Amino acid sequence: MRFADPRVADVFAEYAARHERELAAARDLPRGAFGARRDEFLLPVGAEVGAFLHALVIGRGARHVLELGTSYGYSTLFLADAARECGAKLVSIDVDAAKQAYAGQMLERAGLREHVEFRCGDAVELLGGGRETWDVVLLDIWKDRYVACFEAVYPGLAEEAIMVSDNMIYPEGAREAVRAYRAAVKGKADLQTVLLPLGSGIEVTARWSKDNARL
Ligand SMILES: C[S@@+](CC[C@H](N)C(=O)[O-])C[C@H]1O[C@@H](n2cnc3c(N)ncnc32)[C@H](O)[C@@H]1O
């Protein structure tokens, strides 16, 4: 996708180049070694999902956007650019302070830092039972925490909120956690949900007014 601000395009190009290098490095790792080193890698949602999120935030006219899983800020870049476009506030959560510091520097260089509030800690603990409401949510933390995180964010989903959850298809090792996650989502009567084969597979979930709820 094209970014209106060349600074955003430059930072995106840098992420894309780093990702290419990391894909090659990951291929060279001994079998089974990746898991222990996963924090070294961007693990990005990818450009297609990034563009989808960008369109979603703007199309929804979001005011409050939540990202769960900042990592090094790749997906944050798309969300923050869209947040600037439509005057939204983006809150981005990650348990890893060093990654968030890196993300903050990249966002600064892209001219987007003021549109993001970083919060560092466990997403489930920080969400704290729906004190804030969200129009668009990206869920992209470690998959074994998806169900707990979903239950924590669910009370805070605004009417007609949209939540996007990554890694529904890949990596294969996440499939059991993903099955449990999709079952939890489908268990809520006021949510409509569909799996789209974009990037690593995303679940797109919309909250409807309770009056319109499908049973
Ligand atoms: C797959 S990466 C996110 C990638 C990012 N969305 C992107 O596209 O660049 C997952 C991130 O979630 C963070 N994380 C994992 N479990 C978490 C939790 N319980 N609370 C907050 N962050 C968590 C990890 O530190 C990691 O940086």
Ligand as a Chemical Component Dictionary entry (heavy atoms), coordinates in Angstrom:
data_LIG
# 
_chem_comp.id                   LIG 
_chem_comp.type                 NON-POLYMER 
_chem_comp.pdbx_formal_charge   0 
_chem_comp.three_letter_code    LIG 
# 
loop_
_chem_comp_atom.comp_id 
_chem_comp_atom.atom_id 
_chem_comp_atom.alt_atom_id 
_chem_comp_atom.type_symbol 
_chem_comp_atom.charge 
_chem_comp_atom.model_Cartn_x 
_chem_comp_atom.model_Cartn_y 
_chem_comp_atom.model_Cartn_z 
_chem_comp_atom.pdbx_ordinal 
LIG C1  C1  C 0  3.407 -11.996 17.069 1  
LIG S1  S1  S 1  4.105 -10.723 18.018 2  
LIG C2  C2  C 0  3.164 -9.304  17.524 3  
LIG C3  C3  C 0  3.515 -8.834  16.150 4  
LIG C4  C4  C 0  2.979 -7.461  15.807 5  
LIG N1  N1  N 0  1.549 -7.388  15.947 6  
LIG C5  C5  C 0  3.370 -7.092  14.389 7  
LIG O1  O1  O 0  2.595 -7.330  13.460 8  
LIG O2  O2  O -1 4.484 -6.592  14.226 9  
LIG C6  C6  C 0  3.446 -11.085 19.590 10 
LIG C7  C7  C 0  3.827 -10.081 20.676 11 
LIG O3  O3  O 0  2.939 -10.279 21.771 12 
LIG C8  C8  C 0  3.647 -10.055 22.972 13 
LIG N2  N2  N 0  2.903 -10.772 24.026 14 
LIG C9  C9  C 0  2.793 -12.099 24.160 15 
LIG N3  N3  N 0  1.998 -12.421 25.197 16 
LIG C10 C10 C 0  1.587 -11.223 25.736 17 
LIG C11 C11 C 0  0.736 -10.876 26.814 18 
LIG N4  N4  N 0  0.164 -11.812 27.570 19 
LIG N5  N5  N 0  0.516 -9.575  27.060 20 
LIG C12 C12 C 0  1.111 -8.607  26.302 21 
LIG N6  N6  N 0  1.927 -8.895  25.255 22 
LIG C13 C13 C 0  2.164 -10.168 24.983 23 
LIG C14 C14 C 0  5.040 -10.589 22.708 24 
LIG O4  O4  O 0  5.984 -9.970  23.555 25 
LIG C15 C15 C 0  5.232 -10.264 21.236 26 
LIG O5  O5  O 0  5.958 -9.052  21.087 27 
# 
loop_
_chem_comp_bond.comp_id 
_chem_comp_bond.atom_id_1 
_chem_comp_bond.atom_id_2 
_chem_comp_bond.value_order 
_chem_comp_bond.pdbx_ordinal 
LIG C1  S1  SING 1  
LIG S1  C2  SING 2  
LIG S1  C6  SING 3  
LIG C2  C3  SING 4  
LIG C3  C4  SING 5  
LIG C4  N1  SING 6  
LIG C4  C5  SING 7  
LIG C5  O1  DOUB 8  
LIG C5  O2  SING 9  
LIG C6  C7  SING 10 
LIG C7  O3  SING 11 
LIG C7  C15 SING 12 
LIG O3  C8  SING 13 
LIG C8  N2  SING 14 
LIG C8  C14 SING 15 
LIG N2  C9  SING 16 
LIG N2  C13 SING 17 
LIG C9  N3  DOUB 18 
LIG N3  C10 SING 19 
LIG C10 C11 SING 20 
LIG C10 C13 DOUB 21 
LIG C11 N4  SING 22 
LIG C11 N5  DOUB 23 
LIG N5  C12 SING 24 
LIG C12 N6  DOUB 25 
LIG N6  C13 SING 26 
LIG C14 O4  SING 27 
LIG C14 C15 SING 28 
LIG C15 O5  SING 29 
# 
